[in-house]
């Protein structure tokens, strides 16, 4: 895909400052966009029509409707759409989640934020719920927040019921490399040890490293680091886990090791990243 190069990454803000959530139709004129990030919100994109590709953090996903994409605010994404798209976009600010008193809704948002792409099967209920969400978004009266909470909770629960994760397409990769990526993309949490995944795949860390070098010219540790950092950022932004809890969830030996690791690669401490990102 060709796109215009820029010296600075584009930051898009597609929601009015006073709004906590926005639900609208996907713009049919969108075809190709430059790589960009979103300004302090989580975006859910549902496509019922269209073809082409969606790139999220340099991972390539084929648009195969009905499909739903999830873009966290720290991720870079762009579109290469070849036929007219149709669908919906939901933009959720952290302030919406904070205002909600519905713990089940918060749990669903946390769970679904770990996904990038879900292939959907039966979308009749999903279509109806999205139509209702758009209508409520336009009504925007004193009861709209609570109605939106209920509709959004129903939508996310239904999506998880009728979907399966899509592994991104990186081309002709080795079977072992693809298996490694599938393990990292499984949604079962990330462990900060190549040896952990080698054991699950009945191989050695050395073999995984060779597979990564042959497929993408990167060592296995670099591939794992990318997933560890994405998971750490997700947990910092979309859960209330402490830095210590996150470090142990990712199987760092102690929180100080995790803080040093995070700061070395990201350039800020986990606490600073959490504070400054929203």
VMD Tcl script that draws the C-alpha trace (Angstrom):
set ca {
  {0.00 0.00 0.00}
  {1.18 3.51 -0.82}
  {0.52 6.36 1.59}
  {1.85 9.85 2.12}
  {4.88 9.94 4.41}
  {4.89 12.48 7.22}
  {7.53 13.61 9.67}
  {4.99 13.30 12.48}
  {2.46 10.62 13.23}
  {-1.10 11.85 12.70}
  {-3.27 11.99 15.82}
  {-6.97 11.89 14.96}
  {-9.78 13.08 17.23}
  {-13.19 12.03 15.88}
  {-15.31 12.74 18.95}
  {-16.57 16.04 20.32}
  {-14.84 17.10 23.54}
  {-18.05 17.00 25.58}
  {-19.05 13.50 24.44}
  {-18.15 10.38 26.42}
  {-19.18 7.96 23.67}
  {-20.01 8.30 19.99}
  {-21.79 5.77 17.75}
  {-22.08 6.49 14.05}
  {-22.07 4.90 10.60}
  {-18.73 4.03 9.02}
  {-17.95 6.62 6.32}
  {-18.50 5.01 2.92}
  {-15.95 7.32 1.27}
  {-13.07 5.95 3.34}
  {-10.67 3.93 1.20}
  {-7.00 4.58 2.00}
  {-5.73 6.43 5.06}
  {-2.30 7.33 6.38}
  {-1.01 5.62 9.53}
  {-2.46 7.41 12.57}
  {-3.33 7.09 16.25}
  {-6.42 8.16 18.13}
  {-6.55 10.91 20.72}
  {-7.44 9.35 24.03}
  {-10.17 6.91 23.09}
  {-10.88 3.25 22.29}
  {-12.45 2.58 18.88}
  {-14.62 -0.35 17.79}
  {-15.25 -0.73 14.04}
  {-17.88 -3.12 12.67}
  {-17.91 -3.77 8.91}
  {-20.82 -5.60 7.27}
  {-19.58 -4.83 3.72}
  {-16.27 -3.98 2.10}
  {-13.00 -5.60 1.14}
  {-9.30 -4.83 1.40}
  {-7.03 -4.68 4.43}
  {-6.80 -3.04 7.84}
  {-3.34 -2.55 9.35}
  {-3.01 -2.36 13.14}
  {0.50 -1.89 14.61}
  {1.91 -3.06 11.24}
  {-0.14 -6.28 11.41}
  {-2.23 -6.90 8.29}
  {-5.85 -8.05 8.64}
  {-8.01 -8.95 5.66}
  {-11.41 -7.27 5.67}
  {-13.79 -10.22 5.46}
  {-17.27 -9.08 6.62}
  {-18.94 -9.45 8.97}
  {-15.91 -8.46 11.01}
  {-15.15 -6.25 14.00}
  {-11.89 -4.43 14.69}
  {-10.69 -2.94 17.98}
  {-8.12 -0.13 18.07}
  {-6.69 0.96 21.41}
  {-5.58 4.55 21.79}
  {-1.86 3.71 21.80}
  {-2.04 1.67 18.57}
  {-1.22 2.90 15.06}
  {-3.60 1.83 12.29}
  {-4.60 2.60 8.72}
  {-6.98 1.36 5.99}
  {-6.57 0.04 2.45}
  {-10.20 -0.54 1.42}
  {-10.92 -1.60 -2.18}
  {-14.76 -1.74 -2.29}
  {-17.44 0.40 -0.67}
  {-17.59 -0.29 3.07}
  {-20.62 -0.29 5.31}
  {-20.85 -0.60 9.07}
  {-20.54 1.32 12.32}
  {-17.94 2.98 14.51}
  {-18.07 3.20 18.31}
  {-15.71 5.62 20.06}
  {-15.39 5.23 23.84}
  {-13.57 7.64 26.14}
  {-12.11 6.50 29.45}
  {-14.46 8.98 31.17}
  {-17.41 6.90 29.90}
  {-15.98 3.79 31.57}
  {-15.21 5.72 34.75}
  {-18.72 7.15 34.93}
  {-20.35 3.74 34.51}
  {-21.27 1.88 37.69}
  {-21.81 -1.36 35.75}
  {-18.97 -3.70 36.68}
  {-20.02 -6.28 34.06}
  {-19.78 -3.68 31.29}
  {-16.33 -2.66 32.49}
  {-15.27 -6.31 32.51}
  {-16.50 -6.78 28.93}
  {-14.62 -3.67 27.74}
  {-11.46 -4.92 29.45}
  {-11.82 -8.34 27.86}
  {-12.56 -7.11 24.36}
  {-9.72 -4.55 24.47}
  {-7.29 -7.49 24.25}
  {-8.56 -8.27 20.75}
  {-7.64 -6.64 17.45}
  {-9.98 -8.46 15.08}
  {-12.95 -10.79 15.54}
  {-14.72 -12.69 12.76}
  {-18.48 -12.70 13.38}
  {-21.02 -15.36 12.43}
  {-24.67 -14.42 13.16}
  {-25.01 -10.63 13.16}
  {-28.80 -10.09 13.23}
  {-28.80 -9.07 16.90}
  {-25.56 -7.10 16.49}
  {-27.06 -5.08 13.61}
  {-30.16 -4.23 15.66}
  {-28.16 -3.25 18.75}
  {-25.92 -0.97 16.69}
  {-28.96 0.71 15.11}
  {-30.36 1.33 18.60}
  {-27.01 2.69 19.80}
  {-26.88 5.15 16.89}
  {-30.44 6.32 17.64}
  {-29.64 6.77 21.33}
  {-26.43 8.62 20.48}
  {-28.47 11.06 18.39}
  {-31.17 11.44 21.07}
  {-28.61 12.32 23.76}
  {-31.09 13.16 26.52}
  {-30.87 12.78 30.30}
  {-31.53 9.03 30.15}
  {-29.23 8.27 27.21}
  {-26.17 7.36 29.28}
  {-27.90 4.52 31.13}
  {-29.64 3.26 27.99}
  {-26.32 3.31 26.14}
  {-24.68 1.36 28.98}
  {-27.24 -1.43 28.62}
  {-27.10 -1.53 24.83}
  {-23.29 -1.52 24.78}
  {-23.12 -4.33 27.35}
  {-25.55 -6.40 25.29}
  {-23.57 -5.71 22.12}
  {-20.17 -6.70 23.54}
  {-21.58 -9.83 25.17}
  {-23.20 -10.86 21.88}
  {-20.01 -10.15 19.91}
  {-18.02 -12.42 22.21}
  {-20.71 -15.10 21.87}
  {-20.72 -15.22 18.03}
  {-17.09 -14.53 17.16}
  {-13.64 -16.02 16.90}
  {-10.25 -14.27 16.88}
  {-8.50 -13.58 13.58}
  {-4.73 -14.03 13.43}
  {-3.10 -11.31 11.35}
  {-1.62 -12.18 7.97}
  {2.12 -11.69 7.59}
  {2.60 -13.66 4.39}
  {4.49 -16.93 3.94}
  {5.82 -17.62 7.39}
  {7.29 -20.79 8.81}
  {4.89 -23.10 10.62}
  {6.80 -22.68 13.89}
  {6.83 -18.89 13.62}
  {3.09 -18.88 12.85}
  {2.45 -21.16 15.84}
  {4.49 -18.82 18.06}
  {2.44 -15.82 16.90}
  {-0.82 -17.71 17.43}
  {0.23 -18.50 21.01}
  {1.06 -14.83 21.61}
  {-2.24 -13.75 20.04}
  {-4.43 -16.27 21.87}
  {-5.81 -13.76 24.38}
  {-4.73 -15.94 27.31}
  {-2.25 -13.40 28.65}
  {1.39 -12.87 27.76}
  {4.34 -14.47 29.56}
  {7.71 -12.74 29.38}
  {9.74 -15.85 28.52}
  {10.41 -17.40 25.12}
  {11.07 -20.66 26.97}
  {7.46 -20.70 28.18}
  {6.18 -20.75 24.60}
  {8.85 -23.19 23.48}
  {7.58 -25.66 26.08}
  {3.97 -25.20 24.92}
  {5.05 -25.85 21.33}
  {7.26 -28.84 22.23}
  {10.38 -27.22 20.88}
  {13.34 -25.16 22.10}
  {13.83 -21.39 22.43}
  {16.66 -21.70 19.90}
  {14.30 -23.18 17.29}
  {11.75 -20.41 17.82}
  {14.53 -17.85 17.48}
  {15.67 -19.38 14.18}
  {12.05 -19.39 12.90}
  {11.64 -15.70 13.79}
  {14.94 -14.75 12.15}
  {13.99 -16.57 8.94}
  {10.44 -15.15 8.83}
  {10.89 -11.50 9.82}
  {14.62 -11.08 10.46}
  {14.09 -10.43 14.15}
  {15.07 -12.49 17.21}
  {12.29 -14.18 19.17}
  {12.96 -11.86 22.14}
  {12.14 -8.80 20.02}
  {8.90 -10.39 18.80}
  {7.94 -11.28 22.36}
  {8.86 -7.80 23.62}
  {6.36 -6.26 21.21}
  {3.55 -8.41 22.58}
  {4.65 -7.90 26.21}
  {4.63 -4.12 25.80}
  {1.25 -4.10 24.04}
  {-0.23 -6.23 26.83}
  {1.38 -4.05 29.51}
  {-0.03 -0.90 27.87}
  {-3.47 -2.48 27.58}
  {-3.49 -3.46 31.26}
  {-2.30 0.00 32.28}
  {-4.96 1.76 30.21}
  {-7.98 -0.50 30.50}
  {-7.74 -2.13 33.93}
  {-7.24 -1.00 37.51}
  {-4.38 -3.44 38.12}
  {-1.42 -1.96 39.97}
  {2.03 -1.84 38.39}
  {3.07 -4.67 40.71}
  {0.09 -6.80 39.70}
  {0.85 -6.22 36.01}
  {4.52 -7.11 36.47}
  {3.64 -10.43 38.10}
  {0.92 -11.15 35.52}
  {3.58 -10.80 32.82}
  {5.92 -13.00 34.90}
  {8.65 -10.46 35.63}
  {10.82 -11.44 38.58}
  {9.85 -8.28 40.49}
  {8.10 -4.94 39.82}
  {11.34 -2.94 39.68}
  {12.57 -5.15 36.82}
  {9.32 -4.52 34.94}
  {9.54 -0.74 35.51}
  {13.14 -0.64 34.18}
  {12.19 -2.82 31.19}
  {9.16 -0.65 30.34}
  {11.02 2.65 30.73}
  {13.98 1.47 28.63}
  {11.75 0.66 25.64}
  {8.84 3.11 26.02}
  {10.75 6.05 27.50}
  {8.50 6.56 30.52}
  {7.58 4.61 33.63}
  {4.37 2.56 33.66}
  {2.75 5.03 36.09}
  {3.66 8.01 33.91}
  {2.38 6.22 30.81}
  {-0.94 5.51 32.55}
  {-1.26 9.09 33.79}
  {-0.32 10.79 30.51}
  {-2.07 8.56 27.98}
  {-5.67 9.59 28.59}
}
mol new
graphics top color blue
foreach p $ca { graphics top sphere $p radius 0.5 }
foreach p [lrange $ca 0 end-1] q [lrange $ca 1 end] { graphics top cylinder $p $q radius 0.2 }
display resetview
